[in-house]
Amino acid sequence: MLNENEVYQLLKPYVENLGWIVLGGEPPGGTDHIPVIELKDPANLSGGSKGSKKIDLVFFRDNNFLLLELKEIFAQSDVDKLDDIVSSDVWRKSFFNAIRDKSIHLRHNIPLTENNESQYHLIKALGFNKKDGLSLPDYILFHVNENNSVEIECGTKITDKIKNLF
């Protein structure tokens, strides 16, 4: 069974090889030197990091942002975090602000403005050692097998257009 760092080391290039561009994230233990994407808690008026959310890896392709949380084993807390970000207008806005605050969109020629955020899709994804029997209809799951191969499972609510990106 791979630890979280090994899952990260396996899945980052795997997703890049599928045509996605890595924008940043929060790699485990400083594994990688990519921009940290920190979503500020809209309720924290002091502007500090209290209550902020960080995503392990954020990728971009064809007007889609892939928000990928990685663990050794499945963690419900990752589902809760990604559900909050994608389903809440204030957290979604915080995500786009985090991208713009570090000018990540400019470095990758993503024409992201406050006026066009609605044209972009946020895709929720999890990566971990293989676990059968999960039912996450609006998620992409990256299952890491014992031989370090990867299986992609698309939830039942994932559209064919999104499935074709993988």
C-alpha positions in Angstrom: 0.0 0.0 0.0 1.4 3.4 -1.0 1.6 6.3 1.5 0.1 9.7 0.7 3.4 11.0 -0.7 3.8 8.0 -3.0 0.2 8.4 -4.2 1.0 12.0 -5.0 4.2 11.0 -6.8 2.3 8.5 -8.9 -0.8 10.5 -9.7 0.7 13.9 -10.5 2.5 12.7 -13.7 -0.3 10.3 -14.5 -2.9 13.1 -14.7 -0.4 15.4 -16.6 0.0 12.6 -19.1 -3.7 12.7 -19.7 -3.3 16.3 -21.0 -4.0 18.2 -17.8 -1.8 21.1 -16.7 -0.8 21.2 -13.0 -1.5 24.7 -11.6 -0.5 24.1 -8.0 -1.8 22.6 -4.8 -0.5 21.5 -1.4 1.8 18.6 -1.8 2.3 16.3 1.2 5.3 17.2 3.2 6.7 19.7 0.7 7.1 17.0 -1.8 7.0 19.3 -4.8 7.7 23.0 -5.5 4.4 24.1 -7.0 2.3 27.2 -6.0 0.2 26.6 -2.9 -3.4 27.3 -3.7 -5.0 28.5 -0.4 -8.7 29.3 -0.4 -9.3 31.9 2.3 -12.3 31.3 4.6 -14.8 34.0 3.6 -16.1 34.1 7.2 -12.6 35.0 8.5 -12.6 38.8 8.2 -9.1 39.1 9.6 -7.7 37.7 6.4 -5.4 35.1 8.0 -5.2 31.4 7.3 -7.7 30.3 10.0 -10.4 28.2 8.3 -8.7 28.2 4.9 -8.8 25.2 2.6 -5.9 23.8 0.5 -6.3 21.3 -2.3 -3.6 18.7 -2.8 -3.4 19.2 -6.6 -5.2 21.5 -9.0 -5.1 20.9 -12.7 -6.6 22.7 -15.7 -7.8 21.5 -19.1 -10.5 22.8 -21.5 -12.2 25.2 -19.1 -12.2 22.6 -16.4 -10.4 22.7 -13.0 -9.7 19.3 -11.5 -9.5 19.5 -7.7 -7.7 16.4 -6.6 -7.4 15.3 -3.0 -4.9 12.5 -2.2 -4.7 10.1 0.7 -3.3 6.7 1.5 -6.9 5.5 2.1 -10.3 7.1 1.4 -11.2 9.9 3.7 -14.7 11.4 4.1 -13.1 14.7 5.2 -11.8 15.2 1.6 -15.3 14.6 0.2 -16.7 17.1 2.7 -14.0 19.7 1.7 -14.5 19.3 -2.0 -18.3 19.4 -1.7 -18.0 22.6 0.3 -15.8 24.2 -2.4 -17.8 23.2 -5.4 -21.3 23.6 -4.0 -20.9 26.9 -2.1 -20.8 30.2 -4.0 -18.5 31.8 -1.4 -16.0 28.9 -1.5 -16.1 28.7 -5.3 -15.4 32.5 -5.4 -12.6 31.9 -2.9 -11.1 29.3 -5.2 -11.1 31.6 -8.2 -9.7 34.4 -6.1 -6.8 32.1 -4.9 -6.0 31.4 -8.6 -6.0 35.1 -9.4 -4.1 36.2 -6.3 -1.0 34.3 -7.3 -1.5 35.1 -11.0 -1.6 31.4 -11.8 -4.2 32.0 -14.5 -1.8 34.4 -16.3 1.1 32.0 -16.3 -1.0 29.4 -18.0 -3.0 31.7 -20.3 -6.3 31.0 -18.6 -8.6 34.0 -19.3 -10.1 34.0 -15.8 -11.8 37.2 -14.7 -14.5 37.9 -12.1 -17.0 38.3 -14.9 -16.4 34.9 -16.5 -16.0 32.4 -13.6 -19.3 30.7 -14.5 -17.8 29.3 -17.8 -15.4 27.2 -15.8 -16.2 23.8 -14.3 -14.8 22.5 -11.0 -14.4 18.7 -11.1 -14.1 16.9 -7.8 -11.6 14.0 -7.6 -10.0 11.7 -5.1 -6.9 9.5 -5.3 -6.0 6.7 -2.9 -5.1 3.0 -2.7 -7.9 0.9 -4.3 -11.1 0.7 -2.4 -14.1 -1.1 -3.7 -17.7 -0.3 -2.9 -17.6 3.5 -2.9 -20.6 5.4 -4.3 -19.6 8.9 -5.2 -21.7 9.8 -8.2 -20.2 13.3 -8.8 -16.5 12.3 -8.4 -13.6 11.1 -10.5 -11.8 8.4 -8.5 -8.2 7.5 -9.1 -7.7 4.1 -7.6 -4.0 3.1 -7.1 -3.6 -0.7 -7.4 -1.0 -2.9 -5.6 1.2 -2.9 -8.8 1.1 0.9 -8.9 -1.2 1.0 -11.9 -4.1 3.4 -11.8 -7.8 2.8 -12.4 -10.1 5.7 -13.1 -13.7 5.4 -11.9 -16.2 8.1 -13.0 -19.3 8.6 -10.9 -22.7 8.1 -12.4 -23.3 11.8 -12.6 -20.1 12.6 -14.5 -21.0 13.7 -18.1 -19.5 12.0 -21.1 -17.9 15.3 -22.0 -15.9 15.2 -18.6 -15.3 11.4 -18.9 -13.6 12.0 -22.3 -11.0 14.2 -20.6 -9.7 11.0 -18.9 
